Amino acid sequence: MKTQSLSKVTENPLFNEARRFAMVVLSACIMAININSFIHAGNLLPGGFSGITLLVQQIGHEFWGINIPYTLVNLLLNAGPVAISFKFIGKKFTGYSCLMLVLSSVLTDILPGFQVTDDILLVCVFGGIIHAFAISLCLHADSTSGGTDFIAIFFSEKYGVDTFGYIFAGNVIILLIAGNLFGWREALYSIIFQFTSTQMLHMLYKRYQKQTLFIITEKPQEVYEGIRDITNHDATLFKGIGCYRKRECNMLYSVVGSDEIHRVLTRIREIDGMAFVNIMKTEQVTGRFYKRPND
């Protein structure tokens, strides 16, 4: 009875919206604190539009002697990506992303900073981990932290590829520009920060990563129905001959999201404990592949 009650609560639209809102607010707070402590302590650039904003602030301070508000620059840079997101990704998705963008920008301007450690390598590693956690929390709430995340998700939705690695390459270019302007020490440490953040994000958020399943089973229809119920993906059944037993066998072929793989494997084991499953990483999928809507 308790499990059924909990299930009803989690399926309630108001509960889901409240959870989504809370995750976005928490993500914004974590990101702002991380910028004002770890990132500022190491004089790092986090990459993306946040990094460009900090770079513009640094240029204004060093060359023109003016303090440019973080919120102003960050919101101006994100105007274009917000319009693209609203048109192509989803209205609610864009709305929560704008909440994240505005709240994190304002909190970055008003929250006080504090120095956790003066060891810049520790700042890079742990700052990158916290940065990735804040972004992944935001992504799990079906929103983004803005900027290049909008671009990454747009290409992931449109072309079915994981583009966060390409975003990392673009961030390196920003850091190279900063290195030429302000010195290479902080720029090179910022690359360590960005690499740590990107790798952690790959571990924490797997929606746009895909896995191919080859399943040898004596219950192909039941296994297929289990995959379909969990992921809404289809499967293809191949008939073959097992070389050891010389008997006809069934092989199901399906592609699912990496974030779905654990639940799928659990269901397969529940249906057929003797099933043989081969899992392969899939780089790209073209054709009709179901994508869970962001809204």
URQUIVEN-V595853 format. One record per pair of residues at least 24 apart in sequence whose ideal C-beta (glycine too) atoms are under 8 Angstrom apart, sorted by the first residue. I is the first residue (numbers start at 0). GAP is how many residues later the second one is. Records with the same first field share a line. If there is no record, write none. Layout:
I->GAP ; GAP
This chain:
18->122
19->76 ; 121 ; 122 ; 123
20->75 ; 78
22->114 ; 115 ; 117 ; 118
23->72 ; 75 ; 76 ; 79 ; 114 ; 117 ; 119
24->74 ; 78
25->111
26->73 ; 77 ; 107 ; 108 ; 110 ; 111 ; 114 ; 118
27->71 ; 72 ; 75 ; 76 ; 79 ; 106 ; 110
28->74 ; 78
29->100 ; 103 ; 104 ; 107
30->73 ; 77 ; 100 ; 103 ; 104 ; 114
31->72 ; 75 ; 76 ; 79
32->74 ; 78
33->93 ; 96 ; 97 ; 100
34->73
35->72 ; 75 ; 76 ; 77 ; 78
36->76 ; 77 ; 78 ; 79 ; 90
37->78 ; 85 ; 88 ; 89 ; 92 ; 93
38->84 ; 88 ; 92 ; 154
39->73
40->72 ; 74 ; 75 ; 76 ; 77 ; 82
41->78 ; 81 ; 82 ; 85 ; 144 ; 147 ; 151
42->143
43->79 ; 80 ; 83 ; 142 ; 145 ; 146 ; 149
44->129 ; 130 ; 133 ; 141 ; 142 ; 145
45->85 ; 144 ; 147 ; 148 ; 151
46->101 ; 120 ; 121 ; 123 ; 124 ; 125 ; 127 ; 128 ; 143 ; 147 ; 150
47->97 ; 99 ; 100 ; 101 ; 119 ; 123
48->25 ; 28 ; 29 ; 32 ; 97 ; 98 ; 99
49->24 ; 95 ; 96 ; 97
50->120 ; 123 ; 124 ; 127 ; 139
51->25 ; 95 ; 122
52->24
54->119 ; 122 ; 123 ; 126
57->120 ; 124
58->122
61->120
68->40
69->35 ; 38 ; 39
70->31 ; 34 ; 35 ; 37 ; 38
73->27 ; 31 ; 72 ; 73
74->26 ; 27 ; 30
76->70
77->68 ; 69 ; 72
80->65 ; 66 ; 67 ; 69 ; 70
81->64 ; 68
83->66 ; 67 ; 70
84->59 ; 65 ; 68 ; 69
87->66 ; 69 ; 70
88->61 ; 64 ; 65 ; 68 ; 205
89->203 ; 204 ; 205
90->204
91->50 ; 202 ; 203
92->49 ; 50 ; 51 ; 201 ; 202
95->45 ; 46 ; 47
96->41 ; 46 ; 47 ; 48 ; 49 ; 52 ; 53
98->44
99->38 ; 43 ; 44 ; 45 ; 46
100->44 ; 45
103->41 ; 42
119->69
120->68 ; 71
122->66 ; 70
123->65 ; 66 ; 68 ; 69 ; 72
124->67 ; 68 ; 71
126->66
127->64 ; 65 ; 66 ; 67 ; 68 ; 69 ; 72
128->67 ; 68 ; 71
130->62 ; 66
131->64 ; 65 ; 66 ; 67 ; 68 ; 69 ; 72
132->67 ; 71
134->62 ; 66 ; 70
135->64 ; 65 ; 68 ; 69
138->66 ; 68
139->65
141->152 ; 153
152->55 ; 141
155->52
156->134 ; 137
158->125
159->48 ; 50 ; 124 ; 125 ; 126 ; 129 ; 131
160->47 ; 122 ; 123
161->46 ; 47
162->45
163->34 ; 37 ; 38 ; 44
164->33
166->31
167->26 ; 27 ; 30
204->54
205->51 ; 52 ; 53
206->50 ; 51 ; 52 ; 85
207->49
208->48 ; 49 ; 50 ; 72
209->45 ; 46 ; 47 ; 48 ; 71 ; 72 ; 75
210->44 ; 45 ; 46 ; 47 ; 50 ; 68 ; 69 ; 70 ; 71
211->41 ; 42 ; 43 ; 67 ; 68 ; 69 ; 70
212->39 ; 40 ; 41 ; 42 ; 43 ; 51 ; 64 ; 65 ; 66
213->37 ; 38 ; 39 ; 63 ; 64 ; 66
214->36 ; 37 ; 38 ; 39 ; 53 ; 60 ; 61 ; 62 ; 63
215->26 ; 33 ; 34 ; 35 ; 59 ; 60 ; 61
216->33 ; 35 ; 51 ; 54 ; 55 ; 57 ; 58 ; 59
217->31 ; 32 ; 54 ; 56 ; 57
218->52 ; 53 ; 56
219->30 ; 32
221->49 ; 50
222->29 ; 45 ; 48 ; 49 ; 52
223->28 ; 30
225->38 ; 41 ; 42 ; 44 ; 45
226->25 ; 27 ; 29 ; 37 ; 40 ; 41
228->38
229->30 ; 33 ; 34 ; 37
230->25 ; 26 ; 29 ; 33 ; 59
231->58 ; 60
232->56 ; 57
254->27 ; 30 ; 34
